[in-house]
Amino acid sequence: MYHFFAPEGAVEDGFLTITGPDVKHITRVLRMKEGERLIVSDDQDRNRLCEIAACGPDFVRVRVLEEEIPSTEMTRRVILFQGLPKGDKMDYIISRSVELGAAGLVPVEMARSVVKLEPKKKESRRERWQAKAESAAKQSGRGVIPEIRAVCGFADAVKQARQLDVILVPYESAEGMAYTREVLGGIPAGASVGVFIGPEGGFAPEEIEALTAAGGKILTLGPRILRTEAAGAAVLAMCTLLWEE
């Protein structure tokens, strides 16, 4: 079933009005008609089953059939701190991470990041990445649109991560999978979790030292070395298995 978003508090007398770019997508791309059903979320993890009541050139009005349907959000809030990769890899990383349940993503300029964005480009990239996150959230039936934060330096990323309950650092020089399962399985429901992923060149030794000093838990993702665009998705998939059984 197709999934869209409407602002919080948009319900009035049992109806919701969808505006903006979604109108064209609903009426011209999907060619949906009156009576067809869809899910509408308000980005606060409130999901509603709705039925199209009327369509106009700049609006779609829907009738709320079921006020709340089960949440699709993870039971822990995971923020991905992603080392800035080359090319368009960040687009892929954001799409997969959002589909797998990440609550947000922080692009981080690390010591071994090849790409160093100019200040003027950082905001335009963030806006593009946020649009990718919204698209992935709709496709995967999320109840919220994860926030893509501004590109930051490593020290600032560690400072942000210290505000979370748990910091995880997948790294090739780590203990076995039994320890990874123990750490992930021991994170309680409702906790906030930061996951640091290195860029193509991996973490610099001083970055691992800083994350360890901040309380980061060094984990392995298995005997194979994963590319930066695969590592975050692997962590989220493991979390899904352990947390959502």
C-alpha positions in Angstrom: 0.0 0.0 0.0 1.3 3.5 -0.9 2.6 5.6 2.0 2.6 9.4 2.3 3.1 12.1 4.9 1.0 15.0 6.1 1.8 17.6 8.9 1.0 16.8 12.5 -2.4 18.1 13.4 -3.7 18.0 9.9 -6.7 15.8 10.8 -10.0 17.8 10.8 -13.4 16.1 11.2 -12.0 12.8 10.2 -10.3 14.1 7.0 -6.7 14.8 6.0 -5.5 17.1 3.2 -2.3 16.2 1.4 -0.5 19.1 -0.5 2.8 19.7 -2.1 4.7 17.4 -4.5 2.8 14.3 -3.3 -0.3 15.5 -5.0 1.3 15.1 -8.5 2.7 11.8 -7.5 -0.7 10.5 -6.3 -2.8 11.8 -9.1 -0.5 11.8 -12.2 2.1 9.2 -11.5 0.2 6.6 -9.6 -3.2 7.7 -11.1 -5.0 6.9 -7.9 -8.7 7.6 -7.8 -11.4 8.3 -5.2 -12.0 5.2 -3.0 -8.4 3.9 -3.2 -6.6 3.4 0.1 -3.3 4.6 1.3 -1.4 5.1 4.5 -0.7 8.6 5.8 1.8 9.4 8.6 2.5 12.7 10.4 6.2 12.1 10.9 5.5 11.5 14.6 5.1 7.8 14.1 1.4 8.0 13.9 0.1 6.0 11.0 -3.4 6.2 9.6 -5.2 4.0 7.1 -7.0 6.4 4.7 -9.3 6.4 1.6 -9.1 9.1 -1.1 -12.3 11.3 -0.9 -11.4 14.0 -3.5 -8.6 15.1 -5.7 -7.9 18.7 -6.9 -5.1 20.3 -8.9 -3.1 21.1 -5.7 -4.6 18.8 -3.0 -5.7 15.3 -2.2 -8.3 15.0 0.5 -8.5 11.7 2.3 -10.9 10.1 4.8 -9.4 8.5 7.9 -10.6 4.9 8.2 -8.3 3.7 11.0 -6.7 6.2 13.3 -3.6 4.2 14.3 -2.0 1.2 12.7 1.1 -0.7 14.1 4.3 1.3 14.1 7.1 0.3 11.7 9.8 2.0 13.8 12.7 0.2 15.5 12.4 -0.3 19.3 15.8 1.4 19.7 16.7 4.8 18.1 19.8 4.3 15.8 21.8 7.2 14.5 24.4 6.4 11.8 27.6 8.4 11.9 28.8 7.8 8.4 32.4 8.6 7.3 32.0 10.8 4.2 32.4 8.5 1.1 33.3 9.2 -2.5 30.9 9.9 -5.4 27.3 9.2 -4.9 27.7 6.4 -2.4 26.0 8.5 0.3 22.8 8.4 -1.7 22.9 4.6 -1.5 23.9 4.5 2.1 21.0 6.8 3.1 18.4 4.9 1.1 19.4 1.5 2.6 19.8 2.9 6.1 16.4 4.5 6.1 14.8 1.3 4.7 16.4 -0.7 7.5 15.2 1.5 10.3 17.8 4.2 11.1 16.4 7.2 12.9 18.9 9.6 11.5 22.3 10.0 9.8 25.3 12.2 10.4 27.8 12.6 7.5 31.2 12.9 9.1 34.5 14.2 7.6 37.1 11.7 9.0 40.8 11.6 8.7 40.8 9.2 5.8 37.8 10.7 4.0 38.9 11.4 0.4 36.0 13.9 -0.1 36.3 17.2 1.6 33.2 19.3 0.8 33.4 23.1 0.5 31.2 25.0 2.9 28.9 26.1 0.1 28.2 22.6 -1.0 27.5 21.1 2.4 24.0 22.5 2.7 23.0 21.7 -0.9 24.2 18.1 -0.4 22.3 17.8 2.9 19.1 19.0 1.2 19.5 16.4 -1.5 20.3 13.7 1.0 17.2 14.7 3.1 15.1 14.2 0.0 16.6 10.8 -0.5 15.6 9.9 3.1 12.0 11.1 2.6 11.7 9.0 -0.5 13.1 5.9 1.2 10.8 6.5 4.2 7.8 6.5 2.0 8.9 3.4 0.0 9.6 1.4 3.2 6.5 2.4 5.1 8.3 4.3 7.9 6.2 6.4 10.3 8.8 9.1 10.5 11.2 10.8 8.0 14.8 10.3 9.5 16.8 13.5 9.8 20.0 13.9 7.8 22.1 16.2 9.8 24.7 18.7 8.6 28.2 17.5 7.6 30.5 17.8 10.6 34.0 17.0 11.7 35.0 14.0 13.7 35.3 15.8 17.0 31.9 17.2 16.6 30.5 13.8 15.7 31.9 12.3 18.9 30.4 15.1 20.9 27.0 14.4 19.4 27.4 10.7 20.1 28.2 11.2 23.7 24.6 12.4 24.2 23.3 8.9 23.2 23.0 5.9 25.4 25.3 3.5 23.5 28.1 4.0 20.9 29.0 1.1 18.6 32.1 1.0 16.4 32.3 -1.8 13.8 36.0 -2.4 13.2 38.1 -5.2 11.7 40.4 -5.5 14.8 37.6 -6.6 17.2 36.4 -9.6 19.2 34.2 -12.4 17.7 30.6 -12.4 16.7 29.5 -13.8 20.0 30.6 -10.5 21.6 28.7 -8.6 18.9 25.6 -10.5 19.6 26.0 -10.0 23.4 26.4 -6.2 23.0 23.5 -5.7 20.5 21.3 -8.1 22.4 22.0 -6.2 25.7 20.8 -2.8 24.5 17.4 -2.2 26.1 14.3 -1.1 24.3 14.0 2.7 24.1 17.8 3.3 24.1 19.5 5.7 21.7 22.4 4.2 19.8 25.2 5.8 17.7 26.9 3.6 15.1 30.2 4.9 13.6 31.2 3.7 10.1 34.5 4.6 8.7 35.1 5.9 5.1 36.7 3.9 2.3 40.1 4.1 4.0 38.8 3.0 7.4 39.3 4.7 10.7 42.5 6.3 11.7 44.1 4.9 14.9 43.5 8.1 16.8 39.8 8.0 15.9 39.4 4.5 17.3 41.2 5.8 20.5 38.8 8.8 20.7 35.7 6.6 20.3 37.0 4.1 22.9 37.6 6.9 25.3 34.0 8.1 24.7 32.7 4.7 25.7 32.4 3.2 22.3 32.1 -0.6 22.0 34.3 -2.1 19.3 32.4 -4.8 17.3 33.1 -7.1 14.5 30.7 -7.7 11.6 32.2 -11.0 10.7 35.4 -12.4 9.1 34.9 -10.4 5.8 35.8 -6.8 5.4 32.8 -4.8 4.2 32.8 -1.7 2.0 31.7 1.5 3.7 28.4 1.5 1.9 27.6 -2.0 3.2 28.7 -1.8 6.8 25.9 0.4 8.2 23.3 -1.7 6.5 24.9 -4.9 8.0 24.7 -3.4 11.5 21.0 -2.4 11.0 20.1 -5.9 9.7 21.7 -7.5 12.7 19.8 -5.2 15.0 16.5 -6.0 13.2 17.1 -9.7 13.8 17.9 -9.3 17.5 15.4 -6.6 18.4 12.4 -7.4 16.3 11.9 -11.1 16.7 
